[in-house]
C-alpha cells in the first residue's frame, strides 16, 4: 500500500483499468517481467484531450494526457499483481506522441508518465525510454504509452 499511499498524497487515485479496445489483452507476464500494452489516457472510459500536440493540444495538455496513461498503467499493474508494492522497478516506457508538423518536444510530453513513475517508485521508477512522434493515434489521442515492469520475486 506504500505506493498507493504516495499516489493519494500526490492527489491522484487509481482509475478502473482500461478495457482492451480490440483483439489483444492489456498485459502479459513473462517470468518476472510484466508487459503492459499501450493506452491513450482514457480515465474510466473518458478521453480528456484530442488532437495533435503543437496544434490543437498544448505541451501542458499532452503532459497531462501522458500522466493519465501512467495512472492507467498503475491500475493495470495493480490488477495484474494485486499490490503496486510488488513492482521491483519500471524497466521501460515507450511513448508515441501525435504531433503537428514541426513539433519536436516529444520527450517533454512523455515526461508526464515518467515523472509520476519516478515520484512514486524513486530510483526504481527510473527507466529506459523512447518518445516517438507519429502522424496519428487512435481516437485522435495526443499520446499513447506502454510500459514494461520488473516484478519482485
C-alpha beads as a LAMMPS data file, in Angstrom:
LAMMPS data file: protein, C-alpha beads

153 atoms
152 bonds

1 atom types
1 bond types

-500.0 500.0 xlo xhi
-500.0 500.0 ylo yhi
-500.0 500.0 zlo zhi

Masses

1 110.0

Atoms # bond

1 1 1 0.000 0.000 0.000
2 1 1 3.027 2.295 0.210
3 1 1 2.893 3.205 -3.496
4 1 1 -0.881 3.761 -3.401
5 1 1 -0.459 5.980 -0.334
6 1 1 2.159 8.031 -2.196
7 1 1 -0.232 8.309 -5.142
8 1 1 -3.016 9.580 -2.866
9 1 1 -0.617 12.037 -1.199
10 1 1 0.103 13.449 -4.684
11 1 1 -3.645 13.957 -5.170
12 1 1 -4.334 11.056 -7.553
13 1 1 -6.391 7.902 -7.340
14 1 1 -6.324 4.811 -9.462
15 1 1 -8.919 4.683 -12.236
16 1 1 -10.565 1.462 -13.320
17 1 1 -8.146 -0.490 -15.517
18 1 1 -8.940 0.278 -19.166
19 1 1 -10.565 -2.452 -21.219
20 1 1 -8.762 -3.513 -24.410
21 1 1 -10.342 -1.827 -27.433
22 1 1 -9.575 -4.592 -29.948
23 1 1 -8.216 -8.146 -30.196
24 1 1 -5.484 -8.032 -27.532
25 1 1 -5.054 -8.258 -23.771
26 1 1 -3.960 -5.439 -21.505
27 1 1 -0.878 -7.130 -20.080
28 1 1 1.259 -10.248 -20.301
29 1 1 3.548 -11.535 -17.576
30 1 1 6.627 -13.481 -18.654
31 1 1 8.722 -14.579 -15.694
32 1 1 9.375 -11.528 -13.579
33 1 1 8.540 -9.058 -16.375
34 1 1 5.104 -7.526 -16.830
35 1 1 4.474 -6.069 -20.282
36 1 1 1.630 -3.555 -20.285
37 1 1 0.193 -2.518 -23.625
38 1 1 -0.363 0.996 -24.835
39 1 1 -3.213 3.171 -23.675
40 1 1 -4.319 6.622 -24.767
41 1 1 -5.023 8.039 -21.326
42 1 1 -8.777 7.464 -21.157
43 1 1 -9.705 7.716 -17.495
44 1 1 -12.666 5.480 -16.701
45 1 1 -13.535 5.451 -20.393
46 1 1 -13.261 9.210 -20.997
47 1 1 -10.509 10.789 -23.086
48 1 1 -9.799 14.345 -21.953
49 1 1 -7.852 15.612 -24.976
50 1 1 -7.994 15.000 -28.717
51 1 1 -5.740 16.352 -31.435
52 1 1 -2.160 16.919 -32.445
53 1 1 0.390 18.240 -29.995
54 1 1 1.647 21.573 -31.260
55 1 1 -1.680 22.362 -32.977
56 1 1 -4.926 21.645 -31.083
57 1 1 -3.126 20.355 -27.972
58 1 1 -0.582 22.261 -25.897
59 1 1 2.540 20.698 -24.445
60 1 1 0.996 21.030 -20.968
61 1 1 -2.198 19.240 -22.028
62 1 1 -0.189 16.468 -23.675
63 1 1 1.904 16.085 -20.495
64 1 1 -1.363 15.695 -18.559
65 1 1 -2.560 13.088 -21.087
66 1 1 0.698 11.146 -20.617
67 1 1 0.207 11.272 -16.847
68 1 1 -3.261 9.785 -17.423
69 1 1 -1.555 6.967 -19.330
70 1 1 0.597 6.389 -16.233
71 1 1 -2.479 6.247 -13.995
72 1 1 -3.962 3.609 -16.279
73 1 1 -0.715 1.653 -16.262
74 1 1 -0.703 1.741 -12.469
75 1 1 -4.299 0.479 -12.415
76 1 1 -3.304 -2.389 -14.717
77 1 1 -0.252 -3.177 -12.562
78 1 1 -2.496 -3.409 -9.506
79 1 1 -4.988 -5.626 -11.358
80 1 1 -2.173 -7.899 -12.543
81 1 1 -0.209 -8.066 -9.290
82 1 1 -2.754 -7.310 -6.569
83 1 1 -0.479 -4.687 -5.000
84 1 1 1.685 -1.930 -6.512
85 1 1 4.330 -2.668 -3.889
86 1 1 5.109 -5.861 -5.859
87 1 1 6.744 -3.733 -8.551
88 1 1 10.521 -4.101 -8.328
89 1 1 11.228 -1.402 -10.910
90 1 1 9.942 0.298 -14.009
91 1 1 12.073 -1.037 -16.862
92 1 1 10.918 0.865 -19.939
93 1 1 8.357 3.394 -21.131
94 1 1 7.612 3.670 -24.826
95 1 1 5.707 6.809 -25.791
96 1 1 4.047 7.777 -29.056
97 1 1 3.078 11.417 -29.491
98 1 1 0.564 12.560 -32.131
99 1 1 2.489 15.568 -33.438
100 1 1 1.749 18.525 -35.659
101 1 1 4.409 19.217 -38.312
102 1 1 7.451 20.808 -36.701
103 1 1 6.692 19.703 -33.113
104 1 1 9.822 18.080 -31.682
105 1 1 9.361 18.098 -27.879
106 1 1 8.134 14.505 -27.634
107 1 1 10.360 13.783 -24.595
108 1 1 8.691 16.610 -22.647
109 1 1 5.275 15.081 -23.374
110 1 1 6.227 11.566 -22.281
111 1 1 7.675 13.054 -19.089
112 1 1 4.046 13.171 -17.936
113 1 1 4.313 9.422 -17.370
114 1 1 7.983 9.261 -16.445
115 1 1 7.777 11.985 -13.797
116 1 1 4.879 10.303 -11.981
117 1 1 6.580 6.892 -12.024
118 1 1 9.782 8.347 -10.568
119 1 1 7.793 10.263 -7.921
120 1 1 6.134 7.030 -6.837
121 1 1 8.943 4.481 -7.146
122 1 1 12.004 6.699 -6.627
123 1 1 15.170 5.262 -8.173
124 1 1 13.224 2.093 -9.007
125 1 1 10.975 4.260 -11.161
126 1 1 13.837 5.455 -13.360
127 1 1 13.608 3.637 -16.678
128 1 1 14.782 3.432 -20.242
129 1 1 12.538 5.213 -22.700
130 1 1 11.735 6.244 -26.225
131 1 1 9.483 9.164 -27.165
132 1 1 8.426 8.944 -30.796
133 1 1 6.470 11.450 -32.872
134 1 1 3.758 9.893 -35.053
135 1 1 1.312 11.191 -37.678
136 1 1 -1.826 9.961 -35.877
137 1 1 -3.107 7.846 -32.994
138 1 1 -6.336 6.009 -32.269
139 1 1 -9.295 8.297 -31.497
140 1 1 -7.070 11.310 -32.302
141 1 1 -5.404 10.929 -28.898
142 1 1 -2.374 13.170 -28.327
143 1 1 -0.297 10.415 -26.701
144 1 1 -0.141 6.643 -26.254
145 1 1 2.315 4.982 -23.895
146 1 1 3.240 1.433 -22.976
147 1 1 5.405 0.201 -20.115
148 1 1 7.493 -2.794 -19.043
149 1 1 7.794 -3.577 -15.321
150 1 1 10.017 -5.905 -13.309
151 1 1 8.060 -7.765 -10.622
152 1 1 9.511 -8.697 -7.224
153 1 1 10.238 -12.419 -6.880

Bonds

1 1 1 2
2 1 2 3
3 1 3 4
4 1 4 5
5 1 5 6
6 1 6 7
7 1 7 8
8 1 8 9
9 1 9 10
10 1 10 11
11 1 11 12
12 1 12 13
13 1 13 14
14 1 14 15
15 1 15 16
16 1 16 17
17 1 17 18
18 1 18 19
19 1 19 20
20 1 20 21
21 1 21 22
22 1 22 23
23 1 23 24
24 1 24 25
25 1 25 26
26 1 26 27
27 1 27 28
28 1 28 29
29 1 29 30
30 1 30 31
31 1 31 32
32 1 32 33
33 1 33 34
34 1 34 35
35 1 35 36
36 1 36 37
37 1 37 38
38 1 38 39
39 1 39 40
40 1 40 41
41 1 41 42
42 1 42 43
43 1 43 44
44 1 44 45
45 1 45 46
46 1 46 47
47 1 47 48
48 1 48 49
49 1 49 50
50 1 50 51
51 1 51 52
52 1 52 53
53 1 53 54
54 1 54 55
55 1 55 56
56 1 56 57
57 1 57 58
58 1 58 59
59 1 59 60
60 1 60 61
61 1 61 62
62 1 62 63
63 1 63 64
64 1 64 65
65 1 65 66
66 1 66 67
67 1 67 68
68 1 68 69
69 1 69 70
70 1 70 71
71 1 71 72
72 1 72 73
73 1 73 74
74 1 74 75
75 1 75 76
76 1 76 77
77 1 77 78
78 1 78 79
79 1 79 80
80 1 80 81
81 1 81 82
82 1 82 83
83 1 83 84
84 1 84 85
85 1 85 86
86 1 86 87
87 1 87 88
88 1 88 89
89 1 89 90
90 1 90 91
91 1 91 92
92 1 92 93
93 1 93 94
94 1 94 95
95 1 95 96
96 1 96 97
97 1 97 98
98 1 98 99
99 1 99 100
100 1 100 101
101 1 101 102
102 1 102 103
103 1 103 104
104 1 104 105
105 1 105 106
106 1 106 107
107 1 107 108
108 1 108 109
109 1 109 110
110 1 110 111
111 1 111 112
112 1 112 113
113 1 113 114
114 1 114 115
115 1 115 116
116 1 116 117
117 1 117 118
118 1 118 119
119 1 119 120
120 1 120 121
121 1 121 122
122 1 122 123
123 1 123 124
124 1 124 125
125 1 125 126
126 1 126 127
127 1 127 128
128 1 128 129
129 1 129 130
130 1 130 131
131 1 131 132
132 1 132 133
133 1 133 134
134 1 134 135
135 1 135 136
136 1 136 137
137 1 137 138
138 1 138 139
139 1 139 140
140 1 140 141
141 1 141 142
142 1 142 143
143 1 143 144
144 1 144 145
145 1 145 146
146 1 146 147
147 1 147 148
148 1 148 149
149 1 149 150
150 1 150 151
151 1 151 152
152 1 152 153
